[in-house]
Amino acid sequence: MSHFFSRNKPIWDELDQLVQRARRSPKSLTPEELSRLDLLYRRTTIHLAQVSTRSTDRQLQQYLNNLASAAHSVIYLPPRQSMFQGAWQFANEGFARLIVRNWRYHLASALLLIAGALLAFFASLSDPVAAYALMPNGDPRQPGASRDQLLEILRSGREQGSGEKFFFASFLFTHNLKVGILALGLGVLAAVPTVFLMIFNGMIMGSFVVIHYRAGITTEMWAWILPHGVTEIGAIILCGGVGLRLGQAVISPGLLSRTESLRRAGIEAGAMAIGVAGMLVAAAVIESYLRQSHLSTNARLAFAAASAAFWVLYLAHGAIRERRSRQREALLAATPANNDLLFVASAAAAR
């Protein structure tokens, strides 16, 4: 048995080192090290069986049993996370990876919005009656409004107190969330209502732009819209994309039943709704406090550009993490006897 111990002790030591590293930080292990961890774990369980049947050395049995149990927990048990860790992980990359995984639906949603905006823009440009038909009743920003009237509306609210702005932010969030959830939830009706909602929202935007374009105040209009609009419109586009994803699950479930296909799409839709709600909270705060402030036009446009850059970098970060996760899973799946480590790889990439 002494020969058995001396021959296999390096294996046990190496396994113990990998387990300790995995416990400290799962993502610190490379795919090759994860593969090695699995191999060493399997060898150690064989050694434990041999010692249990061929030796009376209880101390060695206990040592190998503890080592195998520790390796088993690393491979098979999900990593423990606090609520705050889970929230941070979702905000840091989980939400971005969800967007990236369904980028085709979000792109389609954006194209529907843009198509509606362009349609309304050129229709209202050639016939002001079209803008009357699209703009909400009672809105003073109608075709024929003077430049001074439009500028007064754009610059209104800057003297409001913090309490009034907070109330306005709450109203904006509630309204925008209803619009977003409507576009998202109606996707279960084969996404037909979602398509019309995205086009209609785009048409309202297009007619709004035409009214200010005709009055010659385009720059200040964009400085009024874009600081909060980059985030707010992005959130609405994402809701539309989720609605299209739900519609696809209903129309073309593939090899799954429609119920199962919709259930799987619904899980991601719920997570997306949480992320979108966060975006709409940020947009409401920006719209209420920054838009109704005394910032110059250039400062507002600079803020809008910074917001756009942030979201581009955030999505790029999500795309990189998603690609690395898929590469890790593919490598492990291609390695014999390593299918059990797919969960470990996914957990490591998600952290």
C-alpha positions, 0 to 999 in steps of 0.5 A: 500500500505504501507503493500505491500511496507514493505512486498516486499522491501527486494525482491527489495533490494536483486535484486538491490544488485545482479544487481549491482554485475552483472554489476561490474563482471558477473562471480562473480555470482554463478549459484544459484545467477543467478537463484535467479536474474531471479526469483526476476526480474520476481517478480518485474515485477509483482509488477510493474504491480500491483503498476501501476494499483492499486496505484498512487504512481509515485515515487514507480512506477518509482523506480520499473520500473528502477529496472526492467529495470536494471535487464532486461539489465543484463539478456537480453543485451550482455555485452559491451566490447571494442575491446581490451577487446575482443582481450584479452578475445580471447587470454586469453581463447577464442582460447584455448576453441575453440581448446578444443571444437574440440580436436578430429579433432586436434588429428586426424590432429596430428596423420596424421602428425605423421603417415606421418613423421614415414612413411617417416622416416623408408622409407628414413632410409631403402632407401635414394632415398625416402629422395631425392624424398621428400626433396625440390629441391635445398635444400643442406640437401640431403642424403649423405651430410656430417656432416660438411655441415649439421652443417654449415647450422644449424649454419648459419644466426647467424651473420645477423643483425636485419634488415635481421632477421626481413625480414626473419621472415616476409618471414617465417610468409607468407610462413607458413600462406599459408601452414596453410590456404591451409590445413584449407581452402581445408577442404571444399572439404570433407577434402580429400586435408587436409588429404593428406597435413597433411601426406605430411608435416609429410613426409617432416619432417620425411625425414629431420630428417633421413638425420641428424640422419644418420650424427649423429647430432640429438641433435643439429638438434632438438635444431634447430627445436623445439624452433620454431617448437613447436609453428609452427607445433602446428599451422599447426596441428590446421589448419589441424584440422579445415580443418577436421572439415569443411570436416565433416560439408560437409560430415555429416551435421546431421539434418542441411542443408550442407549450414548451417552446413558449415556456423557454422563450418566456423564461428569457422574456422575464429576465429581459423585462427586468433589464428593460425596467432598469433601462426605463428607470434610468431613462425616466430619471434622465428625462425628468432631471437632465432634460428639464435642466439648464444644460446647453444644447451641446452638453445635452448632445454630448451626454446623448453621445456618451449614453450611446457609447456606453450601450455599444460598449456594454453590448460588445462586452456581452458579445465577448462573454457570450462567445467565450462561453460558447467556445468553452462549452464547445471545447468541453463537449468535444472532449470525451467524458467531459460532458459533466463539466459543461455546467462548470464551464457555463458557471465560470463564464457567467462569473 
